[in-house]
Amino acid sequence: MTRTGQAVVTVGKEFSVGEYTVPDPAPGTVLLRQELGGICGTDLHNWQKGIQRATMLGHENVGVIDALGKGVTTDYNGTPIREGDRVVFHPRNTVMASGHGAAGEPFSGGLADNMYQSAAAS
C-alpha cells in the first residue's frame, strides 16, 4: 500500500494543500511524522515577498521518527536513535517535506505531515 501525506504549498501569496506520495527514507536519512510546525518571521517575510515559484514554508519542527534510512543508527551527537523517538532538529538544516526530497521533487520545508531529515541533523 502506498503511503501518502499532505503538505501546504505556497505560490505567490496563495496557499494550497496537496496530497503526495511518501516514499521510504533514502540511506542516511530519517522519515519524520510531524507533531509541531512553527511559523516564524522568515516564513512571514517569504510570504510577504510573494515568491512566484511553488514553495513550502516552515523550518521549526518537532517530529517522531517513523522510519530510519539504511545506515542510520545515531543522531549528529552520536546518540542512538530508533523509530518512535521524538526529535527536534536545527531549523537551518535542509528538510524535505512529505517525501519530496527522496523523490527528487522541488519542495523543501516543514508544513507537511511527513519530512525527511538528514540523520546528521536529527
ABEGO torsion letter per residue (X at the ends): XBBBBBBBBBBEABBBBBBBBBBBBBBGBBBBBBABBBBBAAAAAAAAAGBABBBBBEABBBBBBABBBBGBABBAAGBBBBBGBBBBBBAABBBBBGGAAAAGBABBEABBABBBBBAAAX
